[in-house]
Amino acid sequence: MKEHRHARARDRKSHLSPDAERLVAAALGLANSGSRLEDRFWDAQLATRLDRLLEGSHAQGVYDALDRLNQTDGEAYGALIEAVEEAAETISVDIDGEPWDVLLVAAPLVVWTRFRIPSGPISAEQAQALSAHWQAHTLARNTRFRMIPYLYSLDQLPRDYSELRRLARRLGQSIVSGQAPKLDLKALPDAADMLADTRFVLGAVAAPTGRPLFRWQETDTGDHANRVSCLEQWIAQARPNLEPLLPGCGFECLLPDAYHINIRESDRRVRPYSIRAAVHFLTHALDIEPGEIKATIAAFGHERADEYRIGMSVRDDDDVVHGIVWPLLGAESDQDEPPPIEQMREVLREVGVGEMRLWPELSEPEYCEDCGAPLYPNGKGEVVHAELPGDVEPESTHFH
């Protein structure tokens, strides 16, 4: 199995377009604002320009501005990325002459298996049940909701902010019309083969502007629910409807919430499962004990660590039989407590890996020229392709 995905690369530009320059200026203004009143001014400046750029599918200026700030001002970068995510996942519609806010939402699942993790269409009956539980247990009263009957992998989600906003727009229009949205789900790419991965059910919730979208916002009701109780109800009621979609898999349900925050949270939560699933897979495929596995860990990036890669070898052989990428998310760094390296070591200890080695230096990320897969560290200080021994016939990746 290939534990990798291709990076979403963007071309860097030394000269910014006028739109990108204005986005940078507004983000710097917001980052240095001294009052909530000034915050609202800069927020409005960003929202107006971002709405125009994303609606017109002119997202390159947005990426250029983000790239510039990522290199020069971390606080302003954070302010701009928040504004961009809001513009991509939120739209306004008119219902019966009244303005309504529409938010793109996601119900993530963290999934692990020795087999292939399914994705694809959800039957009408299952979709109806999931939609009803989603609305009943996590959404505010008097909201309107539209769920897409499809179990998405990360590779099948919209690839840029303009595409994401178009999806939010179509779902919002579907809520207004009461008709199912026209989506070309058959054209989605195949999901990558991963031992541990995320799956998502997407939808959109609408409420009159200024009114609650989620149950935990309804503080003036007698049966006010918090996020924890909403998650508990979602797990209890939705999980039986999700299990048939994921045969042969273990999975964890996360709380349905706004799209971008749940993409980040699911990325964070899947990382330990990637290690556990890899060890489980290797012990079965190679008929070995966890203590016979050696893990070599190295940090990869250009000027700072962007990710760690773990190369797994067996016994005294330095050939890497399996590799794992542990991405650093947002502002994560080795200054965190516990640091990422210790988080990885803790999981490796828990699953019984016999030996762990750490490269002391930061390495440039390298990929296979033929297939694009990341190369992984071995015990000799080399980055190599991860390959199972040629005489091993791993179990079928399909669940029967």
Secondary structure, 3 states (H helix, E strand, C coil): CCCCCCCCCCCCCCCCCHHHHHHHHHHHHHHCCCCHHHHHHHHHHHHHHHHHHHHCCCCHHHHHHHHHHHHHCHHHHHHHHHHHHHHHHEEEEEECCEEEEEEEEEEEEEEECCCCCCCEECCHHHHHHHHHHHHHHHECCCCEEEECCEEEEHHHCCCCHHHHHHHHHHHHHHHHHCCCCCCCHHHCCCCCCCCEEEEEEEEEEEEECCCCCEHHHCCCCCCCCCHHHHHHHHHHHHHHHHHHHCCCCEEEECCCEEHHHHHHHHHHHHHHHHHHHHHHHHHHHCCCCHHHEEEEEEEEECCCEEEEEEEEEECCCCCCCEEEEEECCCCCCCCCCCCHHHHHHHHHHHCCCCEEEECCCCECCCECCCCCCECEECCCCCEECCCCCCCCCCCCCCCC
